[in-house]
Structure formats: C-alpha cells, structure tokens
Amino acid sequence: MALINCHECMGKVSSTALSCPKCGAPIANLKEYLATGTQLTTIQETSKRLKLHLVIGMGLFILGFAFIANGLAGLGITACVVGSLLYTFTKIRIWWHHK
C-alpha cells in the first residue's frame, strides 16, 4: 500500500482506495488515467428527458398530497396516482434502456 496523489485535488490517497476521501474522485481508474495521460470522462446514459419525467412524476405525487390537505381529495388522489405511475414507468424505462 502506497500513498499516491489524487488526480483531482492532489491530496494523498491510499493506492488501494476506491475514491479520494477528500474530493470523492475515483482512484480505481487512476491507473488508466496515468497510462493515457488524459482526463477520464464519464458518460451519462440517462437522458435529460427521462430525468424530467422523473421530476414531473414526483412533483405530481407531492402536489397530490397538497391537494388532499386542502380538501380536494378527488384531485389529490388522482394526482398522486398519476405521479406515482409516471415515476414508476420512467424508472422502468431507464432500467430497460440502460446499457
């Protein structure tokens, strides 16, 4: 076990650590970084559209509780059901299309 410098914050990190305790940068990929000499990039596979659907679904669910608290039970329950279904189906779509 040796101490190496983190490629993000230049702090001392154990060579067996998975990530830097100071900044959270991955250390497991440090060997690849040192071998290529270039910055490693992470590709985000979940589209912004699907993330927006998650936010809308959660927002409808929370809004449904606000309607229920204000005496609009029918509208509130509908918003909760639609929000939870949208959220659940979007999570399934993200899982299904994940590579």
Backbone torsions as a table, in degrees:
resi	resn	phi	psi	omega
1	MET	NA	125.0	179.9
2	ALA	-125.3	157.0	174.9
3	LEU	-92.4	129.2	178.5
4	ILE	-123.3	165.9	177.9
5	ASN	-88.5	135.4	174.4
6	CYS	-67.8	137.7	-177.9
7	HIS	-75.9	-12.6	179.0
8	GLU	-94.0	-55.3	-172.2
9	CYS	-108.7	-2.9	-179.0
10	MET	61.9	21.2	175.5
11	GLY	-81.5	161.5	179.2
12	LYS	-79.5	130.5	-177.0
13	VAL	-137.5	145.8	174.8
14	SER	-66.2	142.3	-179.2
15	SER	-69.9	-15.5	178.8
16	THR	-95.8	-1.7	-179.0
17	ALA	-72.2	148.7	177.1
18	LEU	-81.5	-32.1	179.5
19	SER	-147.7	161.3	179.4
20	CYS	-72.8	128.7	179.6
21	PRO	-70.7	-17.8	-177.9
22	LYS	-86.5	-46.6	-176.0
23	CYS	-117.6	-12.4	178.1
24	GLY	85.1	6.1	179.8
25	ALA	-66.8	141.8	-179.4
26	PRO	-67.8	130.6	178.8
27	ILE	-98.3	-24.8	-179.4
28	ALA	-58.2	-31.8	179.9
29	ASN	-91.9	7.0	-176.9
30	LEU	-63.6	-34.6	178.9
31	LYS	-60.8	-41.7	177.4
32	GLU	-65.5	-38.5	179.4
33	TYR	-63.3	-45.4	-179.2
34	LEU	-69.0	-32.4	-179.0
35	ALA	-70.5	-40.3	-177.1
36	THR	-89.6	-28.0	-178.9
37	GLY	77.6	11.4	-179.8
38	THR	-121.7	162.6	178.2
39	GLN	-68.7	131.0	175.8
40	LEU	-77.8	143.2	178.4
41	THR	-120.8	148.8	176.3
42	THR	-109.7	131.0	-179.1
43	ILE	-95.7	127.0	178.5
44	GLN	-86.1	121.6	-174.1
45	GLU	-97.7	-13.6	178.8
46	THR	-90.7	124.1	-175.6
47	SER	-71.3	157.8	178.4
48	LYS	-65.4	-31.5	178.8
49	ARG	-62.7	-43.5	179.3
50	LEU	-68.4	-36.5	176.6
51	LYS	-64.7	-38.2	177.1
52	LEU	-63.5	-39.6	177.3
53	HIS	-62.7	-37.6	176.4
54	LEU	-62.8	-44.1	-179.5
55	VAL	-65.3	-42.0	179.0
56	ILE	-64.4	-42.7	178.8
57	GLY	-61.5	-45.6	178.5
58	MET	-66.9	-37.7	178.4
59	GLY	-63.8	-42.6	177.0
60	LEU	-63.0	-40.3	179.6
61	PHE	-62.0	-46.5	179.4
62	ILE	-67.9	-40.3	178.3
63	LEU	-62.0	-34.2	176.6
64	GLY	-60.4	-40.8	177.2
65	PHE	-66.5	-34.6	177.1
66	ALA	-66.1	-39.5	176.7
67	PHE	-64.6	-41.9	178.9
68	ILE	-62.7	-41.4	-179.6
69	ALA	-66.0	-26.5	-179.7
70	ASN	-95.0	12.2	174.8
71	GLY	89.8	6.9	178.6
72	LEU	-103.4	68.8	-172.3
73	ALA	-63.0	-43.4	-178.4
74	GLY	-60.9	-48.5	179.0
75	LEU	-66.6	-38.1	-179.3
76	GLY	-65.5	-44.7	179.4
77	ILE	-65.2	-40.1	177.6
78	THR	-61.3	-45.2	179.6
79	ALA	-64.2	-39.5	178.3
80	CYS	-63.9	-44.8	-179.1
81	VAL	-66.0	-47.0	-179.9
82	VAL	-63.7	-42.5	179.2
83	GLY	-63.3	-43.8	-179.6
84	SER	-69.1	-36.7	176.7
85	LEU	-66.2	-43.5	178.2
86	LEU	-61.4	-44.5	179.6
87	TYR	-62.3	-47.1	-177.7
88	THR	-64.6	-47.1	-180.0
89	PHE	-65.2	-34.1	177.4
90	THR	-68.7	-39.7	176.6
91	LYS	-62.1	-40.4	177.6
92	ILE	-65.1	-41.2	177.9
93	ARG	-63.3	-40.1	178.0
94	ILE	-63.8	-43.7	179.5
95	TRP	-63.8	-43.4	-175.9
96	TRP	-64.5	-38.9	-175.8
97	HIS	-93.4	0.5	-179.2
98	HIS	-71.0	138.1	-177.4
99	LYS	-97.1	NA	NA
